[in-house]
Amino acid sequence: MDADAFERQLYLCRREIEHRTKEIHGFYMPSFSNRLISYKALAMPAALRAFYLDFSDPDYEVASDSASLDHALELLILSDRSPEHAMCMLVPPAYRNDEDISDELRAF
């Protein structure tokens, strides 16, 4: 199994765990990845670097605290969309009053 297929299997496992534990109050699984560690905390960004020393390690990638957006982005990337394409799907441009945006971009 290649790395991308393994990552997709881990995603599906996480979704199954979330489904089976939805009745457990307070249970939350920020990620289940062989590439990324997600931290969940109520703290200011400056405090996180002091608390989680591995944030200073260049081998670690820092993720945001917006769990729903993170999960949606993860799903889109695992379905072979580029990060740029996935982000455009999740955060479309404000086009309502912009006459310079093409019809193609509006339809996207």
C-alpha positions in Angstrom: 0.0 0.0 0.0 1.5 3.4 -1.0 1.6 6.3 1.5 -1.5 8.1 0.0 -3.6 4.9 0.2 -2.4 4.4 3.8 -3.4 8.0 4.7 -6.8 7.5 3.2 -7.3 4.3 5.2 -6.3 6.1 8.4 -8.9 8.9 7.5 -11.6 6.3 7.1 -10.6 4.6 10.4 -10.8 8.0 12.1 -14.3 8.7 10.7 -15.4 5.2 11.9 -14.0 5.8 15.4 -15.8 9.2 15.5 -19.0 7.6 14.4 -18.8 4.9 17.0 -17.9 7.3 19.8 -20.3 10.1 19.1 -22.2 9.3 22.3 -19.1 9.7 24.5 -19.3 13.3 25.8 -16.1 15.2 25.2 -14.5 12.7 22.9 -12.6 14.4 20.1 -10.0 13.0 17.7 -8.2 15.9 16.0 -6.4 13.7 13.5 -5.3 10.2 12.7 -2.5 10.6 10.3 0.9 9.2 9.6 2.0 12.7 8.3 0.5 15.2 10.7 0.1 15.7 14.4 -2.8 18.0 15.3 -3.0 19.6 18.7 -6.2 20.8 20.3 -5.9 23.5 23.0 -7.4 26.6 24.3 -4.3 28.8 24.3 -2.9 31.8 22.5 -0.4 31.0 19.7 2.6 32.4 21.5 1.9 30.1 24.5 1.7 27.0 22.3 5.4 27.3 21.1 6.5 27.4 24.8 4.3 24.5 25.7 4.8 22.2 22.7 8.5 22.2 22.1 8.2 20.2 18.9 6.6 23.2 17.2 10.2 24.5 16.9 11.2 21.4 15.1 11.2 22.1 11.3 10.1 18.4 10.6 6.6 19.2 12.2 3.9 21.1 10.3 1.6 23.3 12.4 -2.2 23.0 11.8 -4.9 25.5 12.7 -7.6 25.2 15.4 -10.5 25.1 13.0 -11.4 21.4 13.2 -14.3 21.4 10.7 -12.3 23.2 8.1 -9.3 21.0 8.8 -11.3 17.9 8.3 -12.9 19.1 5.1 -9.5 20.1 3.8 -8.1 16.7 4.7 -10.9 14.9 2.9 -10.5 17.0 -0.3 -6.8 16.5 -0.4 -7.1 12.8 0.2 -9.5 12.7 -2.8 -6.6 13.8 -5.0 -7.3 17.5 -5.1 -4.3 19.8 -4.8 -4.2 21.9 -1.6 -4.7 25.1 -3.7 -7.8 23.6 -5.4 -9.2 22.3 -2.0 -8.7 25.7 -0.4 -10.5 27.5 -3.2 -13.4 25.1 -2.8 -13.6 25.8 1.0 -12.9 29.5 0.9 -14.2 30.9 -2.4 -13.4 34.5 -3.4 -15.9 37.2 -2.6 -17.4 37.6 -6.1 -20.9 39.0 -5.6 -19.9 42.7 -6.2 -16.7 42.0 -8.2 -17.4 42.5 -11.9 -13.9 41.4 -12.9 -14.4 37.8 -11.8 -15.0 35.5 -14.8 -18.2 33.5 -15.1 -16.1 30.3 -14.9 -14.7 31.3 -11.5 -18.1 32.3 -10.3 -19.4 28.8 -11.3 -16.5 27.1 -9.4 
